[in-house]
């Protein structure tokens, strides 16, 4: 049940982001322009990228902590690959942000 509450909370946040972006271009969208739809698409893209990135980072951190709990002496060997993985996951989120910003 807690997982469902988290999913609903995230979905509400995504919807608010879309609404905030769409209000900015509501007049343009009503005139038949594609600017409003582009803003909504950019907001959805950013929201989904952040959702995927945070999920990936959470799984990476959980796997790292589980590995340390099983073998504490391997902490030094696992730290650098974990940081690299987190940086690559975050870079994908930043790429999605840049692409959505350029499209908008």
Residue pairs with C-beta under 8 A, 6 or more apart in sequence:
10 51
13 47
14 44
14 47
14 48
14 51
17 43
17 46
17 47
18 40
18 43
18 44
18 47
20 43
21 39
21 40
21 42
21 43
22 29
22 36
22 39
22 40
22 43
24 39
25 33
25 35
25 36
25 38
25 39
26 36
28 35
28 36
29 35
29 36
29 37
30 36
38 103
38 104
39 104
41 100
41 103
42 100
42 101
42 103
42 104
43 100
45 96
45 99
45 100
45 103
46 96
46 97
46 100
48 96
49 92
49 93
49 96
49 97
49 100
50 93
52 92
52 93
53 89
53 90
53 92
53 93
56 89
57 86
57 89
57 90
60 82
60 85
60 86
60 89
61 82
61 86
64 78
64 82
67 74
67 78
68 74
68 75
68 78
